[in-house]
Amino acid sequence: MANIVETSVIIVGGGGCGMTLSCMLSNYGVDHCLFERRSGTSKLPKAHYLNQRAMEALRQHGMVDEILEKGAPSRNFSRALWRTSLGGDGPLDRRTIHQLNSFGGDDGSATSQRYLRDAPLRSNNLPQIRLEPILLRLAEERNPGRILFSHNVTNFCQDDDGVTATVTSPDGTETTYKAKYMVAADGGKTIGPKIGVVLNGPTEIADMVSTHFSADLSKYWDDKWFACHFINGDGGTVLESGAVVPMGPTWGRKSEEWVCHFGFDVNDKSRYDESRLVPRIRELLKIPDLDMKVHTINHWIIERVLANKFREGRIFVAGDAAHRHPPTTGLGLNTAIEDANNLSWKLSWVLKRLAPPSLLESYDSERRAVGKRNCDWGLFTFINTSVINATIGLIKGDNEGNRKKFEALFEDSEWGRTFLAQTKLITESQKIEFSAHDLELGFRYDHGFHIPDGTSPPEIDPLGQTYIPVTRPGHRLPHAWLEDQAGTVLSTHDLVGRNGDLLVITDSSGEQWIGAAQEAALTHGIKVHTASIGQNSQYVDRDDHWAADRGINSGGAVLVRPDNFVCWRSINPSAENGEELKTAISTLLSEKPTTKGQINGVAVPNGSNGTHG
């Protein structure tokens, strides 16, 4: 008799996305199994930047302690610079073309203060070779015996009742797993193509090679540098010259490990000649005798592709199986983590019958739009590097001509200073990659699990820099530091908790909302937490940030869903003894399918009581 195992969710893929999803499902008490065909976690550094939204999502689910312990402090990745070389003693060596603050910097500037103000944690820097083992331990602790590496999903099918998968273990044993749902976080390698998922967009933009190596660069590096991009007459363009990034485990100038990225034309037949790479890196850095121990060499294609759908029946795609981006702005892993954050609570609610299956339709409508935005931004910021080349006037392969341009760039003359100043100005435009604060925190869901209140979104910074916190439905709940009556300090993001519950935020004048929340919880069998913030309230607004960002008048209310996105609000006090909130929750949990301009097919109630201020 065949081995048959029943579970609720099958996760295919044990990378950053799959293991994050597993940890979150475990928090929600959802029975699941994860299968990964690799024998272990990544042997490549790969993604390493964790933005503030990813960090706060991981923080909510109790997953950040070891990341904070092992990741780079913000001061060690607070600058990005463009430089001719690290070493060398020639007149054009070790010359800085430009540097800019990255991810808020660490200089006490207004930008740095905004990063501190807008989220409970700063961004972090930890390569996947060290991140994935942390996620694996957390996943195994929370779901022992069901995180299965060296297991390959060889076949699957779905019907109206669920998904059936055949899984082959390392010894060749086949086991049949039956689940209600499947999530493909497998990089798009196996599941997606079989259910009609097509990744659309430009590919083979460039062939990148990443060399992970150990070396002592301490006398050439600065503790604040996140990445050093090289442009020089010998190396050529930014793509050809590439960049060096520290990989820890010690951070700053004493980093033991590094990655050097540079590109080849996809038609360059010699790009796989690995014997050329170490000499090229030494030449690029101008350190000819650098003692290097190479760990891995990885070729990968730059592409910008987005799935035509994120769901087919009971099967979902997430992470690289749904979207792939150029590396600039570091959006790949961060978008994948938010995919998991969005999908996990929805699966939990549907499996526990707290919400109808139609709730799962909002995963595609919410995450595919954000995936497109992030794919487009990654390509936009990658292409912008060519603007820097054009400013200097570099021509691929013209070393002699390029060298003369660099001589002019650093010439001690009025023209040389003008040329350098203009180059700095254009290079500064790459801040769209290194300080895209609004892109990371300000994304919103225009259609999905929320009730529009008729207000307009804040003006979007076209360069992605300025994030404006709002409580408008479909937006991330603003972070503010609070203090409870026992003196405990916590974030507004901590009020939701990690159990998949709703949250109502009001103030001392909103008692009607609290009573209505309790009644709605009883009616629908769902937990609804309540929090009162302000004077004479349950929580004190420590820095008056909640007062500045709450977007409601005294006595108003904000309804927050489990992933800390706002799903309804009333700008003014209740005119119906809290009935508006009960109607909103009933509407959100309606059985009817979602359509544009409605929530689950029901015309939306006026959440702001007739005013849209």
ZIQUIZI-V182653 format. One line per field, one symbol per residue. psi: psi as a letter, one per 40 degrees, with the letter a starting at -180 (. if undefined). burial: + if it has 9 or more other C-alpha atoms within 8 Angstrom, else -. A space follows every 50 residues. Layout:
psi = ???
burial = ???
This chain:
psi = hihhhhadhhhhhfaddddddddddddefhhiihhhdieaiheidbidhh idddddddddefeedddddeihiddefeihihididaieideifhhdiii ihfeafeeiddddddddeieiiiihhidddddddddddddddgheeghif hhheiiiiaddahhihhhideehhhhhhidiihhfeeedddddeeehhhi ihifdihihhhhihihedeeiidehdihhhhidddaiddddaihhieaei iaeehdiihhhiiiheeheeeegeeeddddddddefgdehhhhhdihhhi hhigihieieihbehiiiaeedihiidhefecdddddddddddddddddd defeiidddededdddddddddddddddddddddddddddddfihhegdd dddddddddehgidddddddddddddddeedddefgdddddeiihdhagi hieeiiiihhheeedhhhhiehheihhihihihaeeehhiideeddaeef iihhhaaeefdddddddddddddefihhiihhhahfidihgdeedddded eiiheaihhhidffiheiihdiiheffeddddddddddeieiihiheihf ehhhigeefehf.
burial = ------++++++++++++++++++++++-++++++++---++-++-++++ +++++++++++-++--++--++++++++++++++++++---+++-+++++ ++++++----++++++++++-+++++++++++++++-+++-++--+++++ +++--+-+---++++++++----+++++++++++++++--+++---+++- --++++++++++++++++--+-+++++++++++-++++-++++++++++- ++++++++++++++-+----------+++-+++++++------+-++--- +++++++-++++-+++++++++++++++++++++++++++++++++++++ +--+++-+++++++++++++++-++++++-++-++++++-++-++--++- +++++++++++----++-++-+++-+++-++++++++++++++-+-++++ +++-------+--++++-++++++++++++++++-----++++-++++-+ ++++++++-++++++++++++----+-+++++++--++++++--++--++ ++-+++++++++++++++++++++---++++++++++++++--+---+++ ++-+--+++----
